[in-house]
């Protein structure tokens, strides 16, 4: 029997419903998460099942929301907070970084701080520079926080259930572009442990590490390249803190080459962290020394994302090359398409990244 297909947003809603039914301590709170069902529809129907005592529509005050949830977590509850957009988490950084992340450490390990903070992340849907950012590296830098960024409906359900059950605070980032994308998700109970990467596609010629919006695009590109005889191994970290660097290193030891693709800026990003860790652990397995190259080194490209589709094409997708034995060049086709910038990278063997097309995937 074919496995059922549900959307990313439906998988989020399903995970929350199941965990609230399983554990009376779990409750949901945030702006418009109740009657409206969430600004992006990811909590639709939960209020109808559990009512206003466990699904709390809050005022527009991110600081108060996280502060309230932290207190509830310290009292033994398991709150799930929605901050709508990761950009607005800047408003409550003190509560997240100085309070939530550190409270368990400052209290000798007790009480637990079982708090999940969900937020829509990345751009590509025309919301402008202040609503299109990627802050996963910020939060991965903070001791005491776990950072998760699922890229498929299957992963988002399994990882969200694990995050809700975790005794520590988890930043759970959901790429907005993926909410409407569907994929196979079993009806049976399953949980994906935090801190485990997954090889989404096996290959022998080059390793591409990708997450978020760029994961399905990378899988599309890998399929195209297979027709040219280039077998790409695609690794999705899924959890960025703790990072499963061992799975990435094992892949690079096999291929000798690494590309990291993510939507965040290159400088101080997770891509740079991954390449540093790979160089420390797999230097003798690389075909050449590692280097970091951005798609467009022009400083003019380091700007906030545009509302206009053409501007988004320039600002949002960053593909970084880490090591090749041959000369590498990038060429961006014109004009850039909405959410589908097209990049080609010329190697002596073949094109390694091409036709970054529509967002689709199979699990």
Rosetta silent file (secondary structure, phi, psi, omega in degrees, C-alpha in Angstrom):
SEQUENCE: XXXXXXXXXXXXXXXXXXXXXXXXXXXXXXXXXXXXXXXXXXXXXXXXXXXXXXXXXXXXXXXXXXXXXXXXXXXXXXXXXXXXXXXXXXXXXXXXXXXXXXXXXXXXXXXXXXXXXXXXXXXXXXXXXXXXXXXXXXXXXXXXXXXXXXXXXXXXXXXXXXXXXXXXXXXXXXXXXXXXXXXXXXXXXXXXXXXXXXXXXXXXXXXXXXXXXXXXXXXXXXXXXXXXXXXXXXXXXXXXXXXXXXXXXXXXXXXXXXXXXXXXXXXXXXXXXXXXXXXXXXXXXXXXXXXXXXXXXXXXXXXXXXXXXXXXXXXXXXXXXXXXXXXXXXXXXXXXXXXXXXXXXXXXXXXXXXXXXXXXXXX
SCORE:     score description
SCORE:     0.000 S_00000001
   1 L     0.000  130.344 -179.994    0.000    0.000    0.000 S_00000001
   2 L   -60.623  141.220  178.266    1.430    3.427   -0.955 S_00000001
   3 L   -71.364  141.969 -178.226    2.504    5.527    2.004 S_00000001
   4 L   -64.890  152.714  177.548    0.271    8.526    2.633 S_00000001
   5 E  -112.960  126.951  173.476    1.465   11.980    1.587 S_00000001
   6 E  -133.068  161.615 -177.732    1.000   14.988    3.865 S_00000001
   7 E   -80.497  164.932  176.534    2.405   18.504    3.782 S_00000001
   8 H   -56.849  -46.711 -178.894    5.185   19.874    5.955 S_00000001
   9 H   -65.594  -36.734  177.616    2.706   22.074    7.850 S_00000001
  10 H   -66.015  -35.176  178.299    0.358   19.120    8.384 S_00000001
  11 H   -66.612  -37.511  175.873    3.249   17.087    9.767 S_00000001
  12 H   -61.645  -50.809 -178.734    4.002   19.881   12.257 S_00000001
  13 H   -60.222  -41.654 -178.686    0.386   20.003   13.398 S_00000001
  14 H   -64.704  -41.501  179.149    0.177   16.234   13.667 S_00000001
  15 H   -61.747  -44.212 -179.333    3.315   16.019   15.807 S_00000001
  16 H   -64.938  -45.075  179.426    2.000   18.638   18.233 S_00000001
  17 H   -58.851  -45.831 -177.112   -1.426   16.990   18.487 S_00000001
  18 H   -65.066  -39.521 -179.398    0.065   13.578   19.174 S_00000001
  19 H   -72.919  -33.586  175.864    2.428   14.869   21.845 S_00000001
  20 H   -68.141  -35.378  177.180   -0.320   16.875   23.553 S_00000001
  21 H   -71.489  -32.708 -177.857   -2.495   13.756   23.616 S_00000001
  22 H   -76.316  -33.623 -171.512    0.388   11.669   24.956 S_00000001
  23 L  -136.722  115.942 -178.199    1.492   14.058   27.731 S_00000001
  24 L   -65.906  -15.216 -179.768   -0.828   16.384   29.668 S_00000001
  25 L   -78.810  -15.762 -177.873    2.136   18.639   30.503 S_00000001
  26 E   -80.795  129.882  173.000    2.532   19.696   26.868 S_00000001
  27 E  -142.603  162.662 -174.096    0.782   22.900   25.848 S_00000001
  28 E  -117.198  137.795  177.625    0.996   25.334   22.929 S_00000001
  29 E  -148.783  151.895  178.986    1.262   29.104   23.060 S_00000001
  30 E   156.119  179.108 -178.806    1.989   31.988   20.712 S_00000001
  31 L   -75.941  118.509  175.442    0.458   34.663   18.545 S_00000001
  32 L    66.381   20.453 -179.295   -2.577   33.363   16.623 S_00000001
  33 L   -78.188  -16.395 -173.537   -1.748   29.694   17.252 S_00000001
  34 L   -90.276  -95.756 -174.841   -5.246   28.940   18.573 S_00000001
  35 L   -58.436  -42.707 -179.187   -8.437   29.993   16.831 S_00000001
  36 L   -71.371  -30.392 -177.906   -6.639   31.096   13.656 S_00000001
  37 L    87.300   19.908  178.423   -4.491   27.964   13.503 S_00000001
  38 L    92.467  146.359 -179.392   -1.204   29.810   13.130 S_00000001
  39 L   -61.356  -27.608 -179.948   -0.098   32.481   10.690 S_00000001
  40 L  -112.185   10.814  176.176    1.133   29.748    8.340 S_00000001
  41 L    77.923   11.749 -174.068   -1.539   27.176    9.195 S_00000001
  42 L   -83.224   -7.227  175.927    0.831   24.872   11.052 S_00000001
  43 L  -119.477   20.368 -177.583   -1.315   24.675   14.213 S_00000001
  44 L   -60.680  131.781  175.286   -4.677   24.389   12.484 S_00000001
  45 L    88.050  -11.729 -177.351   -7.213   22.273   14.343 S_00000001
  46 H   -71.419  -39.799  178.030   -5.252   21.942   17.585 S_00000001
  47 H   -60.745  -38.349 -178.584   -7.420   24.475   19.431 S_00000001
  48 H   -63.312  -29.702 -177.922  -10.533   22.554   18.391 S_00000001
  49 H   -86.255  -42.044 -169.472   -9.195   19.412   20.066 S_00000001
  50 H  -110.165  -12.507  175.685   -7.600   20.777   23.238 S_00000001
  51 L    75.102  179.657 -172.639   -9.337   24.107   23.862 S_00000001
  52 L   -73.080  -14.212  179.146   -8.112   27.375   25.294 S_00000001
  53 L   -75.526  -27.344 -178.512   -6.552   25.935   28.453 S_00000001
  54 L  -116.410   -3.308  173.927   -3.817   24.142   26.500 S_00000001
  55 E  -127.732  104.030 -169.650   -3.678   26.294   23.369 S_00000001
  56 E  -105.273  114.740  170.306   -2.982   29.876   24.400 S_00000001
  57 E   -78.953  123.009 -173.046   -3.355   32.815   22.023 S_00000001
  58 L  -105.669  162.845  168.527   -0.958   35.413   23.390 S_00000001
  59 L   -64.740  167.906  178.908   -0.533   39.169   23.040 S_00000001
  60 L   -81.435   80.174  179.920    2.066   40.420   20.565 S_00000001
  61 L  -151.706   90.217 -177.405    4.960   40.308   23.022 S_00000001
  62 H   -59.438  -36.668  178.817    7.698   37.814   22.210 S_00000001
  63 H   -60.972  -46.560  179.689    9.540   38.670   25.413 S_00000001
  64 H   -66.266  -38.186 -178.289    6.505   37.855   27.553 S_00000001
  65 H   -60.798  -51.219 -177.743    5.758   34.680   25.601 S_00000001
  66 H   -69.259  -38.338  177.650    9.201   33.147   26.125 S_00000001
  67 H   -61.553  -43.608  177.156    9.415   34.369   29.717 S_00000001
  68 H   -61.104  -46.034 -177.913    6.053   32.787   30.534 S_00000001
  69 H   -64.798  -38.376  177.880    7.069   29.541   28.832 S_00000001
  70 H   -61.170  -46.559  177.836   10.377   29.414   30.696 S_00000001
  71 H   -59.958  -41.202  179.041    8.596   29.734   34.028 S_00000001
  72 H   -64.673  -40.874  179.012    6.144   27.011   33.036 S_00000001
  73 H   -63.811  -41.020  178.740    8.984   24.715   31.969 S_00000001
  74 H   -65.654  -24.717  178.679   10.776   25.251   35.278 S_00000001
  75 L   -87.390    2.868  175.789    7.534   24.298   37.031 S_00000001
  76 L   104.778   -0.985  177.429    7.463   20.965   35.196 S_00000001
  77 L   -83.772  171.449  179.758    5.359   21.782   32.135 S_00000001
  78 E  -128.930   77.488 -176.960    6.469   21.243   28.517 S_00000001
  79 E   -73.932  144.992  169.202    5.515   24.359   26.552 S_00000001
  80 E  -113.248  116.509 -177.682    5.715   24.650   22.784 S_00000001
  81 E  -103.737  137.442  170.387    6.173   28.287   21.810 S_00000001
  82 E  -112.147  124.148  177.420    5.612   29.700   18.337 S_00000001
  83 E  -106.253   20.080  171.505    7.427   32.948   17.518 S_00000001
  84 E    60.887  -63.999  179.276    5.982   33.076   13.987 S_00000001
  85 E  -128.370  137.717  178.355    9.216   34.372   12.353 S_00000001
  86 H   -59.527  -28.452  179.913   12.786   33.714   13.447 S_00000001
  87 H   -58.444  -33.724 -176.763   13.472   37.412   12.786 S_00000001
  88 H   -82.881   -4.086  173.492   11.284   38.324   15.778 S_00000001
  89 H   -70.564  -15.173  174.070   13.311   36.142   18.100 S_00000001
  90 H   -63.398  -26.662 -179.096   15.691   39.092   18.243 S_00000001
  91 H   -68.537  -31.178 -175.391   13.065   40.770   20.436 S_00000001
  92 H  -116.047   32.918 -177.951   13.336   38.073   23.104 S_00000001
  93 H   -64.050  -33.867  178.609   17.040   37.236   22.900 S_00000001
  94 H   -62.920  -45.342 -179.818   17.597   37.928   26.596 S_00000001
  95 H   -63.946  -35.619 -178.579   14.926   35.411   27.575 S_00000001
  96 H   -78.465  -53.072 -170.301   16.338   32.838   25.140 S_00000001
  97 H   -81.504  -44.566 -174.540   20.098   33.325   25.487 S_00000001
  98 H   -91.904  -20.036 -177.485   20.567   34.575   29.047 S_00000001
  99 H  -111.935  -66.174 -175.259   17.668   32.849   30.775 S_00000001
 100 H   -58.863  -48.213 -176.098   16.289   29.796   28.956 S_00000001
 101 L   -65.942  -27.915 -170.455   19.629   28.483   27.698 S_00000001
 102 L  -107.182  -12.303 -170.960   21.394   28.897   31.038 S_00000001
 103 H   -59.236  -42.403 -178.352   18.765   28.202   33.691 S_00000001
 104 H   -67.715  -37.040  177.998   19.450   24.483   33.993 S_00000001
 105 H   -65.666  -38.632 -177.332   23.206   25.087   34.201 S_00000001
 106 H   -76.124   -7.758 -175.218   22.722   27.726   36.886 S_00000001
 107 L  -118.664   21.719  177.833   20.550   25.366   38.922 S_00000001
 108 L    66.280   26.461  179.317   22.753   22.298   39.098 S_00000001
 109 L    90.708   -6.514 -179.960   20.775   20.497   36.416 S_00000001
 110 L  -131.426  138.844    0.105   17.423   20.959   38.129 S_00000001
 111 L   -81.416  170.549  171.444   14.775   21.733   37.181 S_00000001
 112 L   -66.145  152.865  175.159   14.597   20.551   33.588 S_00000001
 113 L  -121.875   76.983 -177.617   13.816   23.230   31.003 S_00000001
 114 L   -85.690   84.742 -173.711   11.761   21.267   28.471 S_00000001
 115 L  -132.510  125.335  175.874   10.869   24.141   26.171 S_00000001
 116 E  -107.608  125.978  175.899   10.522   24.122   22.382 S_00000001
 117 E  -111.329  108.316  179.863   10.648   27.459   20.559 S_00000001
 118 E   -93.047  146.536  174.951    9.351   27.097   17.009 S_00000001
 119 E  -157.420  143.738  171.807    9.830   29.724   14.315 S_00000001
 120 E   -74.498  135.321 -174.692    9.497   30.009   10.561 S_00000001
 121 E  -129.820  169.177  178.244   12.920   30.634    9.048 S_00000001
 122 L    67.762  177.256 -175.132   14.639   31.523    5.771 S_00000001
 123 L  -115.081 -147.545  175.962   13.203   33.527    2.893 S_00000001
 124 L    95.932   -0.645  179.825   11.902   32.954   -0.588 S_00000001
 125 L  -120.632   20.738  170.421    8.266   33.980   -0.092 S_00000001
 126 L    72.855   31.066 -177.854    8.609   37.715   -0.687 S_00000001
 127 L   -95.418   -0.003  175.593    8.363   38.968    2.889 S_00000001
 128 L    91.714  172.591 -172.514   11.303   41.341    2.711 S_00000001
 129 H   -63.746  -31.065 -177.801   14.640   41.690    4.433 S_00000001
 130 H   -87.624    0.882  179.968   13.328   41.753    8.000 S_00000001
 131 H  -131.848   28.052 -174.186   11.283   38.547    7.497 S_00000001
 132 L  -140.811   30.153 -170.055   13.662   36.383    5.454 S_00000001
 133 L  -101.300  165.655 -178.941   16.652   35.678    7.657 S_00000001
 134 L  -127.870  106.544 -173.925   18.519   32.576    8.781 S_00000001
 135 L  -110.436   19.506 -176.452   19.776   32.686   12.366 S_00000001
 136 H   -59.512  -35.240 -179.949   20.573   29.028   12.969 S_00000001
 137 H   -67.650  -34.583  176.731   24.280   29.792   13.461 S_00000001
 138 H   -55.745  -52.812 -173.578   23.455   32.394   16.132 S_00000001
 139 H   -73.746  -30.701  176.696   21.606   29.885   18.274 S_00000001
 140 H   -65.373  -19.970 -179.392   24.054   27.044   17.631 S_00000001
 141 L   -79.151  -11.928 -171.971   26.690   29.303   19.214 S_00000001
 142 L   -97.998  117.601  175.399   24.839   29.397   22.555 S_00000001
 143 L   -60.222  138.374  178.699   25.609   26.683   25.150 S_00000001
 144 L   100.448  -12.799  178.504   22.445   25.098   26.480 S_00000001
 145 L  -107.199  141.204  167.592   20.402   25.335   23.283 S_00000001
 146 E  -103.536  145.938 -175.214   19.723   22.602   20.771 S_00000001
 147 E  -128.051  122.703 -176.725   19.034   23.712   17.190 S_00000001
 148 E  -124.090  138.644  178.555   16.934   21.707   14.735 S_00000001
 149 L  -143.203   85.183 -177.148   16.087   22.561   11.121 S_00000001
 150 L   -74.003  152.976 -175.213   14.106   19.809    9.340 S_00000001
 151 L  -120.347   -4.647 -179.352   13.779   19.768    5.567 S_00000001
 152 L  -135.935  158.677  175.866   11.059   17.177    4.867 S_00000001
 153 H   -58.561  -40.751  178.717    7.599   16.370    6.255 S_00000001
 154 H   -60.165  -47.124 -177.746    8.880   13.034    7.558 S_00000001
 155 H   -68.673  -40.538 -175.575   11.768   14.656    9.387 S_00000001
 156 H   -64.728  -36.499  178.779    9.810   17.586   10.795 S_00000001
 157 H   -68.859  -50.300 -177.189    7.285   15.295   12.471 S_00000001
 158 H   -65.358  -37.598 -179.718    9.827   12.895   13.943 S_00000001
 159 H   -75.193  -35.909  178.667   12.220   15.615   15.068 S_00000001
 160 H   -65.780  -39.221  176.999    9.499   17.815   16.566 S_00000001
 161 H   -62.861  -40.593  177.830    8.268   14.902   18.667 S_00000001
 162 H   -65.789  -40.201 -179.977   11.836   14.319   19.879 S_00000001
 163 H   -63.520  -41.502 -179.637   12.279   18.027   20.643 S_00000001
 164 H   -64.630  -32.796 -179.033    9.078   18.126   22.714 S_00000001
 165 H   -85.023  -10.737 -176.955   10.277   15.136   24.747 S_00000001
 166 L   -72.614  141.482 -179.573   13.769   16.543   25.280 S_00000001
 167 L   -80.691    2.994 -177.704   14.514   17.876   28.795 S_00000001
 168 L  -120.358  159.577  179.391   16.455   20.845   27.382 S_00000001
 169 L   -66.614  137.240 -177.661   15.433   23.947   25.399 S_00000001
 170 E  -127.268  127.440  170.492   15.255   23.402   21.642 S_00000001
 171 E   -89.503  118.113 -172.536   15.184   26.031   18.891 S_00000001
 172 E  -116.588  105.989 -172.385   13.082   24.450   16.151 S_00000001
 173 E  -102.950  129.715 -175.674   13.343   26.240   12.797 S_00000001
 174 E  -120.276  110.266  179.745   10.881   25.547    9.980 S_00000001
 175 E   -59.841  121.505 -175.128   11.659   26.884    6.466 S_00000001
 176 H   -61.548  -33.211 -179.695    8.557   28.759    5.343 S_00000001
 177 H   -61.956  -26.165 -173.861    8.977   27.798    1.689 S_00000001
 178 H   -88.796   -7.385 -174.807    8.556   24.139    2.633 S_00000001
 179 L   -55.799  -37.229 -177.296    5.225   24.403    4.488 S_00000001
 180 L   -90.103   -0.802 -178.119    3.216   23.508    1.400 S_00000001
 181 L   -82.345  134.678 -178.346    5.526   20.736    0.196 S_00000001
 182 E  -104.360  155.564  178.323    4.216   17.199    0.620 S_00000001
 183 E  -163.771  170.630 -177.882    6.051   13.955    1.244 S_00000001
 184 E   -71.758  130.029  176.793    5.571   10.465    2.651 S_00000001
 185 L  -139.207  120.342 -179.288    4.858   10.290    6.394 S_00000001
 186 L   -68.616  152.628  176.378    3.769    7.035    8.064 S_00000001
 187 L   -78.551  -21.937 -179.113    0.710    6.995   10.287 S_00000001
 188 L   -70.855  154.917  178.272    2.526    4.812   12.804 S_00000001
 189 L   -62.755  133.913  171.640    4.346    6.350   15.770 S_00000001
 190 L  -155.368  152.089  177.699    7.994    7.261   15.172 S_00000001
 191 L  -135.620  134.758  177.153   10.534    9.629   16.699 S_00000001
 192 L  -101.331  118.489 -178.710   13.807   10.784   15.120 S_00000001
 193 L   -60.421  141.438  174.863   16.559   11.281   17.733 S_00000001
 194 L   -69.440  145.900  176.929   18.128   14.727   17.844 S_00000001
 195 L    89.326   14.498  178.972   21.748   14.882   16.736 S_00000001
 196 L  -121.136  115.302  174.993   21.574   12.322   13.926 S_00000001
 197 L   -75.789  168.336  177.242   22.260   13.370   10.335 S_00000001
 198 E  -137.392  135.606  172.026   20.919   11.373    7.412 S_00000001
 199 E   -80.235  106.985 -176.684   22.417   10.516    4.043 S_00000001
 200 E   -78.338  -25.088  178.465   19.522   11.456    1.780 S_00000001
 201 E  -151.210  129.139  179.574   21.260   10.182   -1.347 S_00000001
 202 L   -82.967  145.116  178.163   24.293    7.925   -1.663 S_00000001
 203 L  -162.557  173.344 -175.780   27.109    8.847   -4.052 S_00000001
 204 L  -127.331   -9.849 -171.447   30.842    8.524   -4.583 S_00000001
 205 L   -96.645  -36.987 -178.163   32.052   11.647   -6.396 S_00000001
 206 E  -156.986  144.120  175.624   31.259   14.595   -4.132 S_00000001
 207 E   -98.782  127.754  171.644   29.548   15.227   -0.788 S_00000001
 208 E  -116.677  121.059  175.259   26.976   18.014   -0.575 S_00000001
 209 E   -98.526  122.978 -176.909   25.761   18.963    2.901 S_00000001
 210 E  -146.856  152.113  176.945   22.489   20.891    2.722 S_00000001
 211 L  -150.388  170.167  179.045   19.527   21.709    4.918 S_00000001
 212 L    65.965 -143.964 -176.689   16.401   23.811    4.926 S_00000001
 213 H   -57.538  -32.145 -175.202   15.165   25.187    1.634 S_00000001
 214 H   -81.108  -11.047  179.405   18.272   24.036   -0.224 S_00000001
 215 H   -63.682  -53.869  178.390   17.941   20.359    0.677 S_00000001
 216 H   -62.941  -33.459  177.189   15.213   19.527   -1.877 S_00000001
 217 H   -66.287  -38.041  178.114   16.950   21.701   -4.458 S_00000001
 218 H   -65.810  -40.115  177.704   20.190   19.817   -3.860 S_00000001
 219 H   -64.268  -38.152  175.804   18.433   16.482   -4.319 S_00000001
 220 H   -62.548  -44.706  179.908   16.996   17.726   -7.613 S_00000001
 221 H   -63.394  -40.251  179.953   20.446   18.820   -8.754 S_00000001
 222 H   -62.682  -38.020  178.304   21.950   15.473   -7.730 S_00000001
 223 H   -65.730  -40.487  177.213   19.385   13.636   -9.810 S_00000001
 224 H   -63.177  -42.770 -177.573   20.216   15.791  -12.822 S_00000001
 225 H   -67.631  -28.657  179.790   23.933   15.209  -12.361 S_00000001
 226 H   -59.916  -32.934  178.104   23.489   11.456  -12.194 S_00000001
 227 L   -66.290  -22.910  177.883   22.536   11.532  -15.866 S_00000001
 228 L   -94.950    6.373  177.719   25.971   13.046  -16.545 S_00000001
 229 L    86.579   10.610  178.173   27.740   10.332  -14.589 S_00000001
 230 L  -103.724  117.016 -178.075   28.362   12.391  -11.439 S_00000001
 231 L   -99.541  108.684 -177.034   27.145   10.619   -8.308 S_00000001
 232 E   -94.307  132.913  171.157   26.489   13.118   -5.521 S_00000001
 233 E   -96.969  122.958 -176.737   26.142   12.069   -1.899 S_00000001
 234 E  -107.684  123.380  179.932   23.678   14.373   -0.133 S_00000001
 235 E  -116.047  127.195  175.692   23.842   14.678    3.658 S_00000001
 236 E  -106.529  114.598 -179.486   21.166   16.488    5.678 S_00000001
 237 L   -62.956  -33.465 -178.741   22.398   17.364    9.200 S_00000001
 238 L    64.800  -53.942  173.692   18.789   17.817   10.395 S_00000001
 239 E  -109.580  125.388 -178.621   20.093   18.879   13.818 S_00000001
 240 E   -94.027  -20.499  171.847   22.678   21.677   13.764 S_00000001
 241 E  -149.166  111.326    1.319   23.362   21.579   17.497 S_00000001
 242 L   -72.648  143.786 -178.325   24.391   18.945   18.414 S_00000001
 243 E   -93.981  129.093  176.823   25.885   18.441   14.949 S_00000001
 244 L   -82.802   75.269 -177.442   26.473   14.907   13.707 S_00000001
 245 H   -69.973  -24.275 -177.902   29.850   15.704   12.190 S_00000001
 246 H   -61.425  -42.323  179.372   30.807   12.008   12.126 S_00000001
 247 H   -64.760  -39.555  178.144   28.309   11.222    9.355 S_00000001
 248 H   -65.590  -45.539 -179.530   29.559   14.171    7.302 S_00000001
 249 H   -62.181  -42.866  178.782   33.206   13.198    7.816 S_00000001
 250 H   -58.913  -39.400  178.720   32.528    9.592    6.822 S_00000001
 251 H   -66.671  -44.452 -179.266   30.983   10.825    3.583 S_00000001
 252 H   -65.537  -35.493  176.565   33.878   13.173    2.813 S_00000001
 253 H   -60.972  -30.465  179.408   36.387   10.382    3.468 S_00000001
 254 H   -78.836  -42.651 -173.938   34.621    8.444    0.733 S_00000001
 255 H   -94.101  -28.920 -177.484   34.297   11.241   -1.843 S_00000001
 256 L    76.798    2.530 -176.391   37.274   13.479   -1.013 S_00000001
 257 L  -139.145  148.834 -177.567   35.204   16.544   -1.891 S_00000001
 258 E  -142.168  134.191  168.780   32.741   18.727    0.003 S_00000001
 259 E  -125.017  136.625  172.695   30.139   21.354   -0.819 S_00000001
 260 E  -116.820  126.568 -178.479   27.986   22.977    1.862 S_00000001
 261 E  -120.190  121.248  173.433   24.789   24.675    0.688 S_00000001
 262 E  -150.794  165.685 -173.396   22.653   26.842    2.941 S_00000001
 263 L   -87.332  -16.172 -178.480   20.602   30.008    2.701 S_00000001
 264 L   -72.490  166.499  176.810   22.345   31.936    5.475 S_00000001
 265 L   -64.329  151.936 -178.877   25.235   34.323    4.915 S_00000001
 266 L   -66.419  -47.656 -172.971   28.684   32.802    4.519 S_00000001
 267 L   -60.587  121.639  179.311   30.460   34.844    7.183 S_00000001
 268 L    61.196   23.491 -179.473   30.337   33.033   10.541 S_00000001
 269 L   -87.594  174.142  178.954   27.728   30.644    9.142 S_00000001
 270 H   -65.217  -28.221  178.177   27.237   26.938    9.784 S_00000001
 271 H   -61.128  -44.566  178.627   28.904   26.171    6.467 S_00000001
 272 H   -64.040  -36.860  177.978   32.189   27.636    7.655 S_00000001
 273 H   -64.817  -43.187 -179.166   31.888   25.664   10.904 S_00000001
 274 H   -64.337  -43.487 -179.131   31.305   22.416    9.039 S_00000001
 275 H   -65.925  -35.515  177.540   34.270   22.904    6.736 S_00000001
 276 H   -63.989  -43.400 -179.952   36.524   23.680    9.711 S_00000001
 277 H   -66.390  -39.194  178.449   35.424   20.500   11.479 S_00000001
 278 H   -65.229  -41.626 -179.986   35.891   18.410    8.333 S_00000001
 279 H   -63.889  -36.651  177.404   39.370   19.796    7.809 S_00000001
 280 H   -65.481  -37.566 -169.306   40.290   18.903   11.396 S_00000001
 281 H  -101.797  -17.101 -173.858   38.985   15.350   11.116 S_00000001
 282 H  -138.159   28.692 -174.771   39.493   14.319    7.492 S_00000001
 283 H   -56.647  -43.698 -175.988   42.394   16.389    6.153 S_00000001
 284 H   -71.497  -10.276 -179.540   44.308   13.381    4.807 S_00000001
 285 H   -99.120   -3.799 -178.354   41.250   12.209    2.888 S_00000001
 286 L   -83.191  146.352  178.116   40.720   15.447    0.959 S_00000001
 287 L   -69.574  -23.560 -178.222   41.789   15.773   -2.649 S_00000001
 288 L  -161.823  174.534  179.040   43.211   19.222   -1.886 S_00000001
 289 L   -64.983  149.978  179.939   43.287   21.881    0.821 S_00000001
 290 L   -78.715  143.700  172.981   39.929   23.299    1.856 S_00000001
 291 L  -142.562  162.255 -179.330   38.875   26.765    0.832 S_00000001
 292 L  -116.616  122.178 -179.201   35.673   28.738    1.158 S_00000001
 293 E  -129.150  129.678  178.274   34.169   30.312   -1.940 S_00000001
 294 L   -94.475  155.264  179.087   30.856   32.118   -2.111 S_00000001
 295 L   -52.997  -46.888 -178.900   28.652   32.168   -5.175 S_00000001
 296 L  -131.090  108.719 -178.164   29.107   35.906   -5.477 S_00000001
 297 L   -79.172   -6.312  179.466   32.066   37.455   -3.665 S_00000001
 298 L   -63.561  126.981 -179.410   30.850   40.939   -4.561 S_00000001
 299 H   -59.830  -21.990  179.870   30.045   42.806   -1.345 S_00000001
 300 H   -63.598  -22.376 -179.446   26.955   44.178   -3.066 S_00000001
 301 H   -80.380  -15.383 -178.746   25.401   40.718   -2.693 S_00000001
 302 L   -87.199   73.050 -176.576   25.759   40.819    1.090 S_00000001
 303 L  -137.096  163.134  175.693   22.509   42.694    1.627 S_00000001
 304 L   -60.649  154.503  179.292   19.110   41.902    3.169 S_00000001
 305 L   -63.895  145.451 -179.134   16.741   39.825    1.065 S_00000001
 306 L   -90.440  155.348  170.567   14.535   41.756   -1.318 S_00000001
 307 L   -72.693  -33.352 -177.203   10.742   41.634   -1.588 S_00000001
 308 L   -71.490  136.954 -178.506   11.144   41.573   -5.369 S_00000001
 309 H   -53.695  -41.513 -179.003   11.633   38.089   -6.859 S_00000001
 310 H   -62.674  -41.627  179.441   14.747   39.107   -8.798 S_00000001
 311 H   -65.831  -36.215  178.268   16.407   40.465   -5.680 S_00000001
 312 H   -61.017  -38.364 -179.129   15.631   37.309   -3.733 S_00000001
 313 H   -59.317  -33.250 -179.484   17.478   35.259   -6.319 S_00000001
 314 H   -80.947  -31.915 -167.580   20.672   37.162   -5.624 S_00000001
 315 H   -95.825  -26.045 -164.613   20.471   37.310   -1.846 S_00000001
 316 L   -92.999  -35.277 -173.691   19.103   34.049   -0.545 S_00000001
 317 L   -96.869  121.113  175.158   21.036   31.103   -1.910 S_00000001
 318 E  -118.525  122.483  177.109   24.619   30.635   -0.806 S_00000001
 319 E  -117.278  122.886 -176.392   26.584   27.659   -2.084 S_00000001
 320 E  -112.012  134.185  177.270   30.053   27.241   -0.679 S_00000001
 321 E   -96.712  132.141  174.567   32.777   25.094   -2.173 S_00000001
 322 E  -122.953   95.208  172.393   35.186   23.392    0.096 S_00000001
 323 L    82.022  122.085  163.752   38.073   21.957   -1.908 S_00000001
 324 L  -150.811  151.079 -178.962   38.484   20.888   -5.464 S_00000001
 325 L   -83.114  -18.372 -179.189   41.551   19.863   -7.392 S_00000001
 326 L  -109.962  165.057  179.610   40.411   21.659  -10.523 S_00000001
 327 L   -64.409  139.887 -177.943   39.493   25.259  -11.153 S_00000001
 328 L  -122.263  131.748  175.724   35.976   26.090  -10.083 S_00000001
 329 E  -132.841  152.701  176.822   33.847   28.896  -11.455 S_00000001
 330 E  -114.108  146.095  174.214   30.265   29.915  -10.862 S_00000001
 331 E  -137.914  123.577  177.420   27.866   31.340  -13.379 S_00000001
 332 E   -96.867  123.970  177.485   24.428   32.641  -12.463 S_00000001
 333 L   -68.481  153.039 -179.741   21.876   32.431  -15.241 S_00000001
 334 L  -116.460  145.190   -9.733   19.815   35.546  -15.933 S_00000001
 335 L   -83.883  158.781  177.556   17.298   36.540  -14.851 S_00000001
 336 L   -66.008  143.228 -179.083   17.085   34.890  -11.429 S_00000001
 337 L   -97.932  154.570  178.902   13.804   33.102  -10.788 S_00000001
 338 L   -58.595  119.988  176.065   11.675   33.364   -7.662 S_00000001
 339 L    61.256    7.530 -177.796   13.020   30.904   -5.083 S_00000001
 340 L  -137.404   58.161  176.749   14.847   29.042   -7.864 S_00000001
 341 L   -62.604  141.442 -176.753   18.232   30.643   -8.556 S_00000001
 342 L  -108.611  120.811  179.287   20.161   28.636  -11.113 S_00000001
 343 E  -122.932  142.968  171.073   23.837   28.055  -10.519 S_00000001
 344 E  -125.003  144.556  178.810   26.334   26.011  -12.483 S_00000001
 345 E  -125.924  117.738 -174.334   29.782   25.029  -11.321 S_00000001
 346 E   -86.236  123.401  172.287   32.216   23.949  -14.001 S_00000001
 347 L  -122.325  165.909  178.136   34.513   21.006  -13.253 S_00000001
 348 L   -66.109  -27.333 -178.642   36.600   18.975  -15.656 S_00000001
 349 L   -82.789  -45.718 -176.796   34.273   16.022  -15.108 S_00000001
 350 L  -178.204 -179.368  173.233   30.882   17.691  -15.352 S_00000001
 351 E   -78.329  130.246 -175.226   28.596   20.303  -13.913 S_00000001
 352 L   -94.571  -31.396  176.712   28.235   19.659  -10.199 S_00000001
 353 L  -130.948  118.465 -179.322   25.346   21.938   -9.357 S_00000001
 354 L  -150.209  159.407  175.388   22.767   22.714  -12.013 S_00000001
 355 L    49.531   62.196  173.989   19.058   23.283  -12.464 S_00000001
 356 L   -73.921   90.367 -167.994   18.112   24.333   -8.961 S_00000001
 357 L   -96.038 -146.833 -174.869   14.492   23.771   -9.797 S_00000001
 358 L   -67.553  157.325 -177.765   11.172   23.479   -8.027 S_00000001
 359 L   -81.566  104.353  175.956   10.989   22.388   -4.410 S_00000001
 360 L  -154.390  159.353 -178.083   10.151   18.684   -4.367 S_00000001
 361 L  -165.305  169.990  169.717   11.667   15.561   -2.937 S_00000001
 362 L  -129.901  147.313 -176.917   11.105   11.967   -1.970 S_00000001
 363 L   -99.381    0.000    0.000   11.968   10.471    1.390 S_00000001
